[in-house]
Structures are given as structure tokens and as C-alpha cells.
Amino acid sequence: MPACYVSPEAGAAETNFTAARQRMVRQQLTAPDRGITHARVLAAMDKVPRHEFVPASLRAQAYDDHPLPIGYDQTISQPFIVAFMTEKLEPKATDKVLEIGTGSGYQAAVLAELVRAVYTIEIVEPLARKAEADLKRLGYTNVMVRAGDGYKGWPEVAPFDAIIVTCAPEYVPQPLVNQLKEGGRMIIPVGLIGDQELYVLRKKGDKVERRAVLPVRFVPMTGRKDADVKR
């Protein structure tokens, strides 16, 4: 059969996923009680196929209003949280962004629609390799994936315009602050499970302004936890 052939079943499934994605944006993101308004973020959320980043057995739930397991005790975040964190990061087309906690690769894909380059680190190597393969398969050529310890960041390609952390350390890792450009932004959940807050940080000279924006529940950050971190 021709290479461009798409079976009626596959075509119907994609149509259903598209409708579900549009419904997700309308009901979960732009609803009055959610209030995501950034036009480019909404366009990215409407475009990125979230169902391609969840296990096949869970694809029917891909656009539901909750996180989903992706293996290795990790999850893909609730769509609203992805959109909220992305909006608070204030993404610009010229930005170079560091992500800590690749997970499925979905957040990296959303960012890739909005910024020049995404560098993303995942400590669970099988997840890193799968995310890398999925992102490549879906055509995201501006995402670089590394399997490693997110506490250390990616110093050889720093500094970054923005940093997004999708797992919760007890404190803000100092290496990440060091790798943020002057005026750069970071969004990061901080605290123990049951007592986590999402913070937006902005680097200004020797100081980092910090603002709490949302109570959250993220999987803990694993990796190096020593004197290189501070409150």
C-alpha cells in the first residue's frame, strides 16, 4: 500500500484525539476557574499530541484532567499544571530553556513549540531514552535529552534564559541558580510531599526574587542533596 495510506481506524482515532485535545484546552485551561490566557501557550497545548507521551493502555485518558503514571514511579503532569508552569515561565521564541525532570517528554515538547532550544535532564535512564526517541519520532529537533542528575544542571551549555523543574527538591539547587542568566526565570516546586509550593524565581544580580504561586504535589527530586543547595 502507499506509504501515505492511513487506515480509517487510525484516522478516526486521530480525529478523536484532536477533539479531546481541543476540549482539554477549552474546559481545563481557559475555563474561568483556571484562567490560562497566554495565546502561544494555548496554541502549543492545542497542538502537542499528549496521547503520544502516555502508555498505550492509558491513551484514552490522555486528555483527562489528572496526571497519569508513566512507569518507574513517575507521572506525566496534569495538563493544567503543564500549561500553568509554562505560562509562568514567560517563554520567548529566542529562549534557551533547561528542564529538570524530562519524564515522558511532554513538557519538553510543549516548550519546544515556544522557544529556540530545550535542554532536558532525566535521572531515570530508561525514561530519558524513551522520551528522546519519542521526541525525535515526533519531529522535535530542538530538544536535547540527557540521562543524568538534574541537581547539577547542564553547565557546559549554560547560562539559560529560563529553567523549569518538574520534580520537587527540598530546597532550590544552587547549581541551577548559577546557570540562570541575569534576569532569567525559574519555576520550581519546593518542599516535602504534602507540603509543596510552586515558586517563580527571577535572578537579579546577586539576589533571587522568589514568589509562591500555587500549592502542588510533585514526585520528589532524586539525586545529589548536599551543601550545594540552599533555601
N, C-alpha and C positions, 0 to 999 in steps of 0.2 A: 504494500500500500504506500501511497505518497508519504514523505516524511512529515508533511504538514497536516496529515489526517488527524482529526480529533474525534474520538468516538462520541456518539450522542450522550452517553452516560457521563463521560468526562466533562463535556461541555455543559451539561445540566448541573453537575456538581460545582463547577467554577461559577456559574451563574448564581447558584445558591450561596456560595461563599461571598461573592460580591455583594449580594443583597444583605447578607448578615453583617458584613463589614460596614456598609452604609448605615444600617440600623444601629450598629455599635456606636458610630460617630454621633448619630442623631440622638440616641436615647441615653448613652453613657457619658458622652464627652461634652456636648453642647447644651444638655438639659440645664435648666435654671439652677438646680442644686449642685451641679458640677462646674459649669462655667468655664470650660476651656474655650478660649477665643482666638488664639494665635492662628491666623489663616494658614501659614505654611505648615505648622504642626498638624493641624486638622487634615490638610491635604496629604501629608505623609501617612497619617494613621488610616486614611481612607484608601491609600494605595498599597501599603505593605501587606503581603498575604500572611497574616498571623498563623493561619492554619498550616503553613509550610514549616513552622517552627515548633509545633507541638507533636507528641507521639501520634502515630496514625490512629490509634484506638481512641484518642481524645479529640479528633478533628471536629467532630460535631459540636463540641463545646468551645471551639477556638475563639469565638467572639462573644462568649458569655462574660458576665460582669464579676469575674473572680480569677484568682491565679490558678495555674494548673501544674501538676508535677511533671518534671522532665527527666527524672532519674537522679541517682546519686544524692538523694535528699535535697535536691534543688527544685526551684519552681520558675515558671515564666510568670512575670508580674501581671496583675490585673490591668486591663487596657487603660483604665483611667489613671492609674499610677504612672504608667509609661508616658502618657500624654502630659500629665501634670508635671513630672520631673523634667521632661523635655522642654515644656513651655517655660518653666522657671530657670532653665539653663540659658535662655535667651540666645538660641542658636543663630549664627550668621553664616552666610554662604562661604565666607573666606576662612572660617574657623578650622583649627586642628584640635580635635577632641580626644581625650583619654577616657576610656570606660574601664572601670574595675568591676569584674563580675560579668563575663560575657553570657554565661548561661546558655540559652538556646540560640542566641544571636539576634533575637527580635529587636531589642532596644538598639543594638548597633545598626540594624537595617533601617530603623526609623531615623536615626541620626544621619545615616549615610545619604538619605534623601535631602538633608538640610544643610550639611556642612561639607567642607572641602575634603577632609580626611578624618577617619576614625581609627584610633589605635585601641584595641580592646584586649584585656588580660583575663584569663580564666584559670584558676588553680587546679580544677579537676580536668586532667588532660583529655580523657575521652570526650567530655563536653566541648572542650576547646576545638578538638579535631572535627567533631560533628558540625559545630557551628561554622567553622571555617569552610567545610565542604558545602554546607547549605547556602552560605552567603555567596560563595563562588558560583554555585549552581544557579542561583537567582540573579546573578549579574552584578553583584555589589563589589566592584573593583577598587573602590576607595576605602575598604575596610581591611586593616591588618590585624591578624589574630595572633596572640602569644599565649602559650601554656606556661603559667608561672605564678609567682606570688605578687598579688596586687598591692600589698603594703609597700613594695619597693617602687611601684610605678614603672615607667619606661624611660629612664633618664637619658638614654642616648638619642632620643628623638624629642625630648623636652626643649623648650617650655611649651605648654599647651594653653590655648585660649580658654578652654573650659574642661572641667573634669566632672564626670558623673560616676557615682559609686552606687551599685545596686545590691550591696550586701552591707551588713551593719557591723562596723568595728565599735569597740567601747569608747574609743577616742579618735579624733581626726588624725590620720597618719601624717607625721611631719614631712616625709619624703614627697607626699602628694602636694602639700602646700608649697614645698620648694620648687616643684615642677610646674607650678601655675604661673602664667605671665602676670606682670603688673597689670592690675585692672581685671584680671581673669576671674571667672566664676566657677564655683564648685557646688554641686548638690549632693548631699550625703546623708544617709540615715545613721544615727549615732545612738548607742545605748544597748542594754541587755534586752532580750526578748521579754515583751510585756511592758517595757518602759523605753520605747524608742521614739525619737523625734527626727523628722526630716528637716535638715538645715540647708539654707542657701548661704554660701560664703563668698565674699568678694575680697580679693587681695589688693591692699592699698599700702604701698611702701613696706614698712616693717610690721604692719598690722593686718589682721584679717577680720573683717566685719562679719558677724555671724547672726543669722536671723532664723528662728524656728518658724516653719510654715505648715507642718502637718504631723499629727501623731501617726505612726506607721508600724508595720510588722514585717521585717525582712529576715531572711536567713542570716546567721552570723557570718562575719568575715573570718576566714581561716587563713593562717599564715603567721608571719613574724609579728610578735607582740612584745616589744621591749622598750628600751629607753628612747627609741626614735619616734615615739608617738606622744602627743600631748593633748590636753583638753582644748 
